[in-house]
């Protein structure tokens, strides 16, 4: 079916092929795509300290009812970045296996309790005829990235308390020297 083809082109995040989920629903079949994501997909979308991302993606979409789908996402990524503290170049791996619920935008006003099973899904309200999976892929990787990119756990600046204590010690030393030299007293 040409309407449900997906191809990750080397044009950036917003240029994933659009899927027609209505066609997937009509077929009542499992839809799967698996391929490597080009490095250019991530450019400009991640932290400025991220230099490069090599990633492999597998998406499976299953119709789950009226205007409702389940999207399983498996993402393996190797991220090359600069340490936020020492600026050293380092790599780390991210492995994701997430499930998302896709609901038609018209269902956004309904109570979700009748749609979800026991397990809670991340929910996206989408246009079924022009669904772009790039937002979910990007959100998944960004959510898995560490807040602070550190080459090692021990690589960090002194805490503010330590810095504060050192600053006051230096100030106290300067004031003591000034008093000994006959400077103004406070």
FENHUVEN-V216104 format. One record per residue. N is the residue number from 1. RES is the residue in one letter. NEAR is the number of other ideal C-beta (glycine too) atoms within 8 Angstrom. D_LAST is the distance of its C-alpha to the last C-alpha in Angstrom with 1 decimal. Layout:
# FENHUVEN-V216104
N_RES_NEAR_D_LAST + N_RES_NEAR_D_LAST
This chain:
# FENHUVEN-V216104
1_X_6_83.6 + 2_X_4_81.9 + 3_X_6_79.8 + 4_X_11_77.7 + 5_X_7_77.1 + 6_X_10_73.6 + 7_X_6_72.5 + 8_X_11_68.9 + 9_X_8_69.0 + 10_X_5_66.5 + 11_X_5_65.1 + 12_X_9_62.0 + 13_X_10_61.0 + 14_X_6_62.8 + 15_X_7_66.1 + 16_X_13_67.5 + 17_X_8_71.0 + 18_X_7_71.4 + 19_X_12_73.4 + 20_X_12_76.0 + 21_X_15_75.5 + 22_X_8_78.5 + 23_X_10_80.7 + 24_X_14_79.2 + 25_X_10_79.8 + 26_X_6_83.4 + 27_X_8_84.1 + 28_X_5_82.6 + 29_X_5_81.8 + 30_X_6_78.7 + 31_X_11_77.1 + 32_X_8_75.3 + 33_X_8_73.7 + 34_X_7_72.2 + 35_X_7_70.8 + 36_X_8_68.0 + 37_X_12_65.4 + 38_X_8_64.8 + 39_X_9_61.3 + 40_X_8_61.1 + 41_X_12_61.2 + 42_X_13_57.6 + 43_X_7_56.2 + 44_X_5_53.6 + 45_X_9_53.7 + 46_X_9_51.3 + 47_X_7_47.7 + 48_X_3_47.0 + 49_X_9_46.4 + 50_X_13_50.1 + 51_X_7_52.2 + 52_X_7_55.6 + 53_X_13_57.6 + 54_X_7_61.0 + 55_X_12_62.6 + 56_X_10_65.8 + 57_X_14_66.6 + 58_X_11_69.3 + 59_X_14_69.7 + 60_X_9_72.3 + 61_X_15_73.1 + 62_X_9_75.3 + 63_X_10_76.6 + 64_X_7_75.7 + 65_X_6_77.3 + 66_X_3_77.4 + 67_X_8_74.8 + 68_X_13_72.9 + 69_X_13_72.3 + 70_X_12_70.5 + 71_X_14_68.9 + 72_X_13_68.2 + 73_X_15_65.9 + 74_X_9_65.6 + 75_X_14_63.2 + 76_X_10_62.5 + 77_X_13_59.8 + 78_X_11_58.2 + 79_X_12_54.9 + 80_X_10_53.4 + 81_X_13_49.7 + 82_X_10_46.5 + 83_X_14_43.9 + 84_X_7_40.9 + 85_X_9_38.5 + 86_X_6_40.1 + 87_X_5_42.7 + 88_X_8_45.5 + 89_X_7_49.0 + 90_X_9_50.5 + 91_X_7_53.3 + 92_X_8_53.7 + 93_X_8_56.7 + 94_X_12_57.0 + 95_X_7_60.1 + 96_X_12_60.7 + 97_X_6_63.6 + 98_X_8_63.0 + 99_X_10_65.3 + 100_X_13_64.8 + 101_X_15_66.7 + 102_X_13_67.9 + 103_X_14_68.9 + 104_X_10_70.3 + 105_X_8_67.9 + 106_X_6_70.3 + 107_X_11_69.5 + 108_X_7_65.7 + 109_X_4_66.2 + 110_X_7_68.1 + 111_X_4_66.7 + 112_X_7_66.1 + 113_X_5_67.2 + 114_X_6_70.9 + 115_X_10_70.4 + 116_X_9_68.4 + 117_X_3_69.8 + 118_X_2_68.0 + 119_X_6_65.7 + 120_X_3_63.1 + 121_X_9_63.3 + 122_X_7_60.9 + 123_X_9_62.7 + 124_X_11_63.2 + 125_X_8_65.0 + 126_X_10_67.1 + 127_X_7_69.9 + 128_X_11_72.9 + 129_X_7_74.8 + 130_X_7_71.9 + 131_X_12_69.7 + 132_X_9_67.2 + 133_X_11_66.0 + 134_X_11_63.2 + 135_X_8_60.6 + 136_X_11_61.3 + 137_X_14_61.2 + 138_X_11_57.9 + 139_X_8_56.3 + 140_X_12_57.6 + 141_X_16_56.0 + 142_X_9_52.7 + 143_X_6_52.5 + 144_X_7_53.2 + 145_X_12_50.6 + 146_X_6_47.4 + 147_X_3_44.3 + 148_X_5_42.4 + 149_X_12_44.7 + 150_X_11_43.8 + 151_X_9_46.0 + 152_X_5_45.2 + 153_X_4_43.5 + 154_X_4_41.1 + 155_X_10_40.1 + 156_X_6_36.8 + 157_X_5_33.2 + 158_X_6_30.6 + 159_X_6_29.7 + 160_X_5_26.7 + 161_X_6_25.3 + 162_X_8_25.7 + 163_X_10_24.2 + 164_X_8_21.2 + 165_X_8_20.6 + 166_X_9_21.1 + 167_X_8_18.7 + 168_X_8_15.8 + 169_X_8_16.9 + 170_X_8_16.8 + 171_X_8_13.3 + 172_X_8_12.1 + 173_X_8_14.3 + 174_X_8_13.0 + 175_X_9_9.3 + 176_X_8_11.1 + 177_X_8_13.3 + 178_X_9_10.9 + 179_X_9_9.3 + 180_X_6_13.1 + 181_X_6_14.1 + 182_X_4_12.1 + 183_X_6_9.7 + 184_X_4_6.6 + 185_X_4_3.7 + 186_X_3_0.0
